[in-house]
Amino acid sequence: MPANTRTAQFKSTSVRHRSTNRMVPNNSIEIASKGESSFINGNVISEVESEEEIETTLDTLLVKSTDKQTLLPIARDQVKVKDETSMSVSLQVFLPFLIAGFGTVGAGMVLDIVQHWDVFEVVGEVFILVPALLGLKGNLEMTLASRLSTAANLGTIDSPKELWKMIGGNMALTQCQAIVVGFLASLAAILMGWIPDGELNISHTLLLCASSLVTASLASGILGSIMVAVVILSKRCHINPDNVATPIAASLGDLTTLSLLAWISNILYKAIGKQHWLAPTIIVLFLILVPLWAYISYHNIYTKEVLSSGWSPVIAAMLISSCGGLVLDIAIRKNAGVAVFSPVINGVGGNLVAVHASRLSTSLHKLGPPGTTVEGRQKSCINPCRVFCSDSQHSKTARVLLVMVIPGQLIFLYLIAYIKAGHTSITGRVTVMYVSVALIQVAILLYTADVLVHFLWELKKDPDNFSIPYLTALGDLLGTALLAFGFYIVWEVGDKDSDIGD
């Protein structure tokens, strides 16, 4: 081996080399890097593109998982891993981002249609449920995707046994959280609907509770299964799950959740006065299942801690999203054109910030457990220029994600205009307003993600479990408020048009 090659020596126990099937007793495993090549046990490999290639190389040399887990930190330290370029991040993120965007456009079209249904016009509190339930993908599914992506990148779930144990525990956990958060979201919607009028309709209250519980549970089960499949396939295809899992979580998330909410609430609305037992039975059935899902989660090593400490972010995020729902309810009554755009702007902002938060969290986990010191990181408030304009890998990613807003939102606007959805013409003023609002929203979210993820890390809290719920909920509130304000400005300057789609 060349003299100027950096090497790391590790004296292992007996190792079986797979190519020869021979035991190599107590030998030194050499891991070194030089220029464009890396050496592991004398095997020359090209400069690795990702951490997965280090794992793969070690996996071809070692049978014992204990040896691999011991050598992996040495390999990560000694073998040079290429940083992802802006182009590679763009190529991996943009397609899932577009697919997710089309899903949010579909959700916007659904909301634009169902806002005229009797159940939405009579039981106005259903609008308050919309952001809270759509936000579940940020509270639960995106958090699940981030946890699985981190585990995949760190090699935690390489063993099939550990993989299925993690999947089972996390699916039970998301069901438990979905039912509880769905129930609390319905109570928040009932309270916000009761305060202005001072009247409480029992039939409407039961409808809201039952609709929220069924929607939250079914959507969580469907989207959670999709997330598991995406992370496993990404790992096998050597694609960074952090780049694709969270956008795909939202690709069908908004559309699925909103369609389920509209369908179930419409059925229960028609049952009022005819099948009095239906809504109460649904509520009791789902609440009975909560202890079962909690028991399974508590006895799973991967979810026990999250079950006890992961409630504050999802409940706080639900409350923030409910405030966004109240803003949406008011905005739609003032201007029906908001309906088709709200899921799109909120969904796109949530998707992009979830990608950034997931990547930040994964990079921190590679340093060690939460609380590990991050070299060169200031503890005071970070300058926004450092977040977006430095030469760091995360700054490059933030710039890519921010720029991606412009072509993405223009494509979604064109699609909305092409199918003549909504109640507002897509004029030049509307286009400039909408893209500007989207850029402001995403810029605020990306900056907040950088600060929040590192802040949680310093507090020894896992960002995978805490950051994304807050960020997506903030995105819902910011997006809806900025959109309503933007439409108000456009209306005042002259685009007083509300005939399309009627």
Secondary structure, DSSP 8 states (H G I E B T S, - for coil): --TTSEEEEEE-S-EEETTTTEEETT-EEEEEEETTEEEETTEEEE-BSSHHHHHHHHHHH---HHHHHHHHHHHHHHS-B----HHHHHHHHHHHHHHHHHHHHHHHHHHHHHTTSHHHHH-THHHHHHHHHHTHIIIIIHHHHHHHHHHHHHTTT-SHHHHHHHHHHHHHHHHHHHHHHHHHHHHHHHHHHHHHH----HHHHHHHHHHHHHHHHHHHHHHHHHHHHHHHHHHHTT--HHHHHHHHHHHTHHHHHHHHHHHHHHHHHHHTTT-TTHHHHHHHHHHHHHHHHHHHHHTSTTTHHHHHHSHHHHHHHHHHHHHHHHHHHHHHHH-TTHHHHHHHHHHHHHHHHHHHHHHHHHHHHTT-STT---TT--SS---HHHHHHSSSHHHHHHHHHHHHHHHHHHHHHHHHHHTT-SSS---HHHHHHHHHHHHHHHHHHHHHHHHHHHHHHHTT--HHHHHHHHHHHHHHHHHHHHHHHHHHHHHHHT-----TT-
